[in-house]
Amino acid sequence: MKARATVLGALVLAAALPAAADRPLSAVELFVQRDKGYCISCHQLPAGVGPASTSNVGPRLEGARMRALGKAAIRAAIVDPTAANADTLMPPYGRHRILDDQEIDRIVEFLNGLP
């Protein structure tokens, strides 16, 4: 009987907590998640913004540079970087549906707001 009560209590508690799949991933989560953006494998962020990385395959993502590019260019580079550079190593996250439109929007806003 006590075991059933423990199992029932665990089920009630699990139902009350929001599952990670029930909420959209933040831009930083997308930036580091292997099955999504995983941008951190190639790019560095400014110190203190997200996880530290020594990656240098892609350019360092600095706020001034991102704002100079503009949101439309950042978005285009995420959706299909091969449109601007056929030899790029960066995957076409939008064209291959690795990221959906809302996830791309979150990453664009994040990059545009970098210090």
C-alpha positions in Angstrom: 0.0 0.0 0.0 2.8 2.4 0.9 4.5 1.7 -2.4 1.3 2.6 -4.3 1.0 5.8 -2.5 4.6 6.7 -3.3 4.1 5.9 -7.0 0.9 7.9 -7.0 2.6 10.8 -5.3 5.4 10.8 -7.9 2.9 10.7 -10.7 1.0 13.7 -9.3 4.2 15.6 -8.8 5.4 14.8 -12.3 2.1 16.0 -13.8 2.3 19.3 -11.9 5.8 20.1 -13.2 6.1 21.5 -16.7 8.1 19.2 -18.9 11.0 20.6 -21.0 9.1 19.6 -24.1 6.1 21.7 -23.0 8.0 25.0 -23.3 10.0 26.5 -26.1 13.7 26.3 -25.8 15.5 29.6 -25.1 17.9 31.0 -27.7 20.8 30.0 -25.5 19.4 26.4 -25.2 19.1 26.3 -28.9 22.6 27.6 -29.2 24.1 24.7 -27.3 21.7 21.8 -27.9 23.1 19.2 -30.3 19.9 18.3 -32.1 19.0 22.0 -32.7 21.4 24.9 -33.4 24.5 23.7 -31.6 26.1 27.0 -32.7 28.5 26.7 -29.9 30.4 24.0 -31.7 31.6 26.5 -34.3 31.0 30.0 -32.8 32.1 31.9 -29.6 29.9 34.3 -27.7 31.0 37.4 -25.8 32.3 36.6 -22.3 29.5 36.2 -19.7 26.7 35.8 -22.2 26.6 32.0 -22.5 28.8 29.1 -22.2 32.5 29.6 -23.0 33.9 28.0 -26.1 37.2 28.0 -27.9 35.5 27.1 -31.2 36.8 29.1 -34.2 35.3 27.4 -37.2 32.8 30.2 -37.6 33.2 33.9 -36.7 33.0 35.1 -33.1 29.5 36.4 -32.6 29.8 40.0 -31.3 26.9 42.3 -30.7 28.2 45.2 -32.8 28.9 42.9 -35.8 25.5 41.3 -35.5 23.7 44.6 -35.4 25.7 45.8 -38.4 24.5 42.8 -40.3 20.9 43.4 -39.3 18.2 40.9 -38.4 17.3 40.0 -42.0 20.9 39.1 -42.9 21.3 37.1 -39.6 18.1 35.3 -40.3 19.1 34.5 -43.9 22.4 33.2 -42.7 20.6 30.8 -40.3 17.9 29.7 -42.7 20.2 28.9 -45.6 23.8 30.1 -45.5 24.5 28.3 -48.8 22.6 31.0 -50.6 25.4 33.5 -49.8 28.3 31.0 -49.8 28.0 27.7 -51.5 31.1 26.4 -49.7 30.1 27.3 -46.2 30.3 24.6 -43.5 27.3 26.0 -41.7 24.2 23.9 -42.1 21.0 25.4 -43.6 19.1 25.2 -40.3 15.8 26.5 -41.8 15.9 24.8 -45.2 16.7 21.5 -43.6 14.1 22.1 -40.8 16.6 21.7 -38.0 15.1 24.9 -36.5 11.6 26.1 -37.0 10.7 29.7 -37.8 10.1 30.6 -34.1 13.4 29.1 -33.0 15.2 31.0 -35.7 13.4 34.2 -34.6 14.6 33.6 -31.0 18.2 33.1 -32.1 18.1 36.2 -34.4 16.8 38.3 -31.4 19.5 36.8 -29.2 22.3 37.5 -31.6 21.1 41.0 -32.4 21.0 41.8 -28.6 24.5 40.6 -27.9 26.9 43.0 -26.1 
